[in-house]
């Protein structure tokens, strides 16, 4: 009798098990989700060739190598709520943030027990990292701006499924102005600086350095994980081209359209650096890259002057960031996955940023719990060219003051008489008070949302209103067990625009 046989058999089974796990992990693609900040659909040259004047060669290349979604939307027309939806797969208005955005010292918006896409991927063998602008709230020791910033920062991204975090607390015009790594500042904020707003800052922190530093950190993460057998998920929410408009010296004057055009070009460069790191490390073929924006272009960067020069950041759509019209929430969305997604392809599927979670679950074979990803739909059928029907029954949008819109097929219903944001007619204005209480547009005939046909189609208004009420009542818009919203949701009660301490309407987030 060979006494070594059982031992050899055990070793062989162990080796086979290890190889199976390793093979399974390697068959999963790396996932890189790049989120530009306030980048309009029309700012990407290949998406707006006739009325776009900013060169974006890296984004154009990404589109040529993958799929362009022509009807992709953020869940909100402003920043914080869209980021909530990306990571949770849940519409932002189900949370307690019913209008506006958080600030740099705001408490966390995502509940500690809320399942995130980062946690889903980590449970399925991924190393996860968030590098960039967080803007979903953090817990500092003490209270508000009098916090003890030397203490560990709690409820940070590493408590929500990310293995590593490097970035800034909120928008680059919101204090604290300092880099955070995991649960601490890399340099303690001890001085006061101003970029649009004034606030506490780290002595060596400069706004112009943020985009280059985030780019360096992102490429370093890719390089460090290149040889690992473990797949990775990199969530890369850039700070640009959001204000302050701070292109580095290398990019100043490049666009011929001022600081905004220059900053868009530098944002394009940053995306190119991440793509180059994947290619240099031989990872491009097994990496799913998604590029999106959190909302439309911000009007306060000087859109009137840009339009005068022939550049239209919202392309053919009405409105800008904050608005309920498509210019507020229709976004560029480019997806590259070599061998899976056909190069140079387009999709007119109506999709939303909430769809990241279900897409990742579909790719990894994961099952999303009933109390998670309540509004998320997998994009995989569209990516693989197998979608024979609409992926979403309908998609819901939200403006800065909490106005609702619902889109189904050709119809878009907006439950407000005004822009819901910063464009005219503004909420509460004299002009808005004389308008019908709802807006209905046939986007197949009127993509610019100029002719309100609500009075001619009351049955469509009623049908879409009932569908939205159903989504609210059931706590979800996808199949599954009904869930509770965090707070009561009134689809017809929008709030007044947020004002600062001086009583002025806030025009940026």
Secondary structure, DSSP 8 states (H G I E B T S, - for coil): --THHHHHHHHHHHHHHHHHHHHHHHHS-EEEEEEESS--GGGSGGGSTTT--S--HHHHHHHHHSEEETTEE-SBSSHHHHHHHHHHSS-GGGSS--SS---TT---SS-TT---HHHHHHHTT-EEEEEEE--S--B-BSSGGG-BTTS--BS-GGGTT-SEEEEESS-TTSS-BS-EETTEESS-EEEEEESSSEEEEETT--GGGHHHHHHHHHHHHHHHTTT-SS-EEEEEE---SSSS----TTTTTSSSS-HHHHHHHHHHHHHHHHHHHHHHTT-GGGEEEEEEESSS--GGGTHHHHHHTT--TTTTSS--TT-SSHHHHB--EEEE-TTTS-TTEEE---EEGGGHHHHHHHHHT----TTS-TT----HHHHTT---S-S-S-EEEE-TT--EEEEETTEEEESSSS-SSSSSS-TT-HHHHTS-S-EEEETTT-TT-----GGG-HHHHHHHHHHHHHHHHHT-SSSSS----SS---TT------B-TTS-B----
